[in-house]
């Protein structure tokens, strides 16, 4: 008796591709940044500059990008502007290890030029992941590129500072970059005013106190 033709045995369907695992901690994210080759800055960097400070910091200071010394050491704000930032922190009762310091771009733009828009757009997701993981009570934006990334404002810093904004529910104080004060020491009064605003927001948002207010910008 003729047997019916056997049906071919098909292999089981391939499993769906596994999405790229998102890091669940700052160390995992830092490892991704070290291996990042998403933009042209990876071609000229010495070290990536991820961030430094406490993962439970009440405030994150956000700068622009690494300079020459930061690129060499792999740590943000370690040159002259960083030493001024340390003094600014001390003036309101903080040390570097009690806050968190990060930049919008994690690799040094050659010659300390401004980061290109595509470099900012490519890299700022790392910053946003850092902020989401730390979830500080306040953000302090140091200079134009931090303000652009956190607030989407392209106005001159002098037109933006002086009010409290918000990034994903976190109050943001917009201020000048410390390097600006080194060039224009006559503006240091503005630095002190912005630091006092930061201190007030931190006091308001401290555990047991009323939550910090939302944005006052129009």
C-alpha positions in Angstrom: 0.0 0.0 0.0 1.4 3.3 -1.0 2.2 5.6 1.9 1.1 9.3 1.7 3.9 11.7 1.2 5.4 12.9 4.4 5.2 16.6 5.1 8.5 18.3 5.4 9.5 19.0 9.0 9.9 22.8 9.3 12.3 24.3 11.8 10.8 26.1 14.7 10.3 29.9 14.1 13.3 32.0 15.1 12.8 33.8 18.4 12.2 37.6 18.1 15.4 39.7 18.4 16.3 40.6 21.9 16.2 44.4 22.3 19.3 46.1 23.6 19.3 45.9 27.3 19.0 49.2 29.0 21.3 49.6 32.0 19.6 49.6 35.4 22.4 51.5 37.2 25.0 54.2 36.6 27.8 51.7 36.2 26.1 49.9 33.4 25.4 53.2 31.7 29.0 54.3 32.1 30.1 51.1 30.4 27.9 51.9 27.5 29.3 55.4 27.2 32.9 54.1 27.3 32.1 51.9 24.3 30.0 54.5 22.4 30.9 55.3 18.8 27.7 57.0 17.8 29.2 60.3 16.7 32.5 61.6 15.3 33.7 62.7 18.7 34.7 59.1 19.5 37.5 59.5 16.9 39.4 62.2 18.7 38.7 61.5 22.4 41.2 60.3 24.9 38.6 59.3 27.5 34.9 59.5 27.8 33.8 61.7 30.7 30.7 60.2 32.2 30.1 62.0 35.5 31.2 62.1 39.1 29.5 62.4 42.5 26.9 60.7 44.6 24.2 58.6 42.9 21.8 59.9 45.6 22.7 63.5 45.1 20.0 66.1 45.8 21.2 68.2 42.9 22.9 67.5 39.6 25.0 70.2 37.9 24.9 69.9 34.1 27.7 71.4 32.0 28.5 71.4 28.3 31.3 69.0 27.6 34.8 67.9 28.5 37.8 70.2 28.0 41.4 69.2 27.5 42.1 68.3 31.2 38.7 66.5 31.5 39.5 64.5 28.4 42.9 63.5 29.8 41.6 62.5 33.2 38.1 61.2 32.4 36.4 63.4 35.0 34.2 66.5 34.5 35.1 70.0 35.7 38.7 69.4 36.8 40.3 72.4 35.1 40.1 76.1 36.2 36.3 76.2 35.7 36.0 73.1 37.8 38.0 74.7 40.6 35.6 77.6 40.5 32.7 75.2 40.6 34.1 73.6 43.7 34.2 77.0 45.4 30.7 77.7 44.3 29.6 74.4 45.9 31.4 75.2 49.1 29.7 78.5 49.3 26.3 76.7 49.8 27.6 74.0 52.0 28.4 71.2 49.5 31.5 69.3 48.4 31.9 67.6 45.0 31.2 64.1 46.4 27.8 65.3 47.8 26.4 66.4 44.5 26.5 64.9 41.0 28.3 66.6 38.0 27.7 65.6 34.4 27.9 67.1 30.9 25.6 67.1 27.9 28.3 65.5 25.7 30.6 62.9 27.1 33.5 63.4 24.7 35.7 66.4 24.2 35.0 68.4 21.0 38.4 69.0 19.3 40.0 72.3 20.3 37.3 72.9 22.9 34.9 74.0 20.2 31.2 74.1 20.8 29.5 70.7 20.3 27.7 70.4 17.0 23.9 70.0 17.1 24.1 66.4 15.9 26.6 65.6 18.7 24.3 67.1 21.3 21.3 65.3 19.9 23.2 62.0 19.8 24.7 62.2 23.3 22.1 63.9 25.4 20.1 60.7 25.8 22.9 59.4 28.1 22.5 62.5 30.2 18.7 62.0 30.4 19.3 58.4 31.5 21.7 59.6 34.2 19.1 62.1 35.5 16.3 59.5 35.5 18.4 57.1 37.5 19.6 59.7 40.1 16.3 61.6 40.2 17.7 64.6 42.0 15.5 67.2 43.8 16.9 70.1 41.6 19.0 70.5 38.4 21.4 73.3 37.9 22.1 74.1 34.2 25.6 75.5 33.7 25.6 77.5 30.4 24.0 77.6 27.1 24.2 73.9 26.0 22.9 72.6 29.3 20.0 75.0 29.0 19.3 74.0 25.4 19.3 70.3 26.3 17.2 70.5 29.5 14.8 73.4 28.5 14.9 73.7 24.7 15.7 77.4 25.1 18.2 78.9 22.7 18.0 82.5 24.1 21.1 84.1 25.6 21.8 82.8 29.1 21.2 86.3 30.5 17.6 86.2 29.2 16.9 82.7 30.6 18.4 82.8 34.1 16.6 84.3 37.0 13.6 82.0 36.9 12.9 78.4 37.8 12.0 76.0 35.1 11.2 72.3 35.0 12.6 69.1 33.4 10.3 66.1 33.7 9.0 67.3 37.0 12.3 68.4 38.4 13.0 72.1 39.0 15.8 73.6 36.9 17.9 76.6 37.8 19.5 78.1 34.6 22.9 79.8 35.1 26.1 80.8 33.4 28.9 78.3 32.9 31.8 78.8 35.5 34.2 79.4 32.5 32.1 82.5 31.8 32.8 83.9 35.2 36.5 83.4 34.7 36.3 85.6 31.6 33.8 88.0 33.1 34.4 88.2 36.8 32.0 91.2 37.1 29.1 88.8 36.6 29.8 86.7 39.8 26.9 88.4 41.6 24.6 86.5 39.2 26.3 83.2 40.2 25.6 84.0 43.9 21.9 84.8 43.1 21.5 81.6 41.2 23.1 79.6 44.0 20.8 81.1 46.5 17.8 80.1 44.3 19.2 76.6 44.2 19.7 76.5 48.0 16.1 77.7 48.5 14.7 75.0 46.2 16.8 72.3 48.0 15.5 73.4 51.3 11.9 73.4 50.1 12.3 69.9 48.6 14.1 68.4 51.6 12.3 65.4 53.1 9.6 66.6 55.5 9.2 69.9 53.8 6.7 70.9 51.1 7.7 69.8 47.6 9.5 72.4 45.5 7.3 74.5 43.3 6.8 73.9 39.6 8.2 76.2 36.9 7.6 79.9 37.1 8.6 80.5 33.5 6.0 81.4 30.9 
